[in-house]
């Protein structure tokens, strides 16, 4: 009887927590959106690091030229001249000769993170105080800058957009949508609501003086992941990471199962290394353990009762995620429901895999994740006398 009560209590608590997170994210996505006139925005430097070919690359990078913004420059950053993405960028530059856009090539090699080494030259070359970094697979909507600045507050140190998966062309891409949208985006919003906002490297709005005060962009090499380093940099300055109301889309196309697993394992290991205490409760995320607990709790009533109870529980869990997707305008189909089931079955395995190692392969680079070393000094001499300016964007 004690075990039955414990399992039933665990199921009730985790289901209640799940519904609460859905409610928070749903409210966050549906709340009043503050309209901003493009003319009211400051000048922006848009940095887009590129590396290799990927689905929808030309379309995603081409969206940079269609922003509804009066004054911005585009800096495409590539580590090597022979990178396949360079040809795509050159074609876009030729097709948009009037745009203030440049291609910068070179690798500063300042960190284990190849993306950061690729970005340094763009940061140094940027002409404006406000800098947006957007990955090459992020689709920029015309109002993307308005979305970012609408989330900026007086105590902001960064505004980010998590990626929302869109346009999946097979089941494995649908599975990636299931991870990105109603799971990871949901918990990003919940973390922000609790005052623990985390930076998301897919799209970030930064103010140069805030970053420079902490040692400049090179200081982000203190962590393997530049978004984890940004999170800690912003918090150390007594500021917050904010999220946009309407996240930017990442069109997926076709995916392979191994790609999805490798990407999720990489992100899990980075979270585990950078924020180990916060990673611990991730084992409780998803419906797999609550379903197992429910099966134990009702097993005394027979297999049919256990099966019915699990089916009802899954309907509640996935129905709530479907409602969130509908409220936020994210993709949700019958195939999505199957992807959610597989996702939740994989979550405990991903959690275990994150503890079994710290290494991963990203774009052909073998990387071992590491957390911040407080004695790390690279970049500390850069602008260490700079103070945060009084002027705020309003």
Secondary structure, DSSP 8 states (H G I E B T S, - for coil): -HHHHHHHHHHHHHHHHHHHHHHHHHHHHHS------GGGS--EEEEEEE-S--TTHHHHHHGGGG---SSEEEEEEES-TT-HHHHHHHHHHHHTTTS-EEEEE-----SS-HHHHHHHHHHHH--SSEEEEE-TT-B--TTHHHHHHHT--TTEEEEEE-EEEEEE-SHHHHHHHHHIIIIIIHHHHHHHHTT-----TTEEEEEHHHHHHTT-GGGGGGSSSHHHHHHHHHHHTT-EEEE-SS-EEEEEE---HHHHHHHHHHHHHHHHHHSHHHHHGGGG-SSHHHHHHHHHHTGGG-HHHHHHHHHHHHHHHHHHHHHHHHHHT----HHHHHHHHHHHHHHHHHHHHHHS-SEEEETTEEEE-----TT--TTTTTTTT----S----
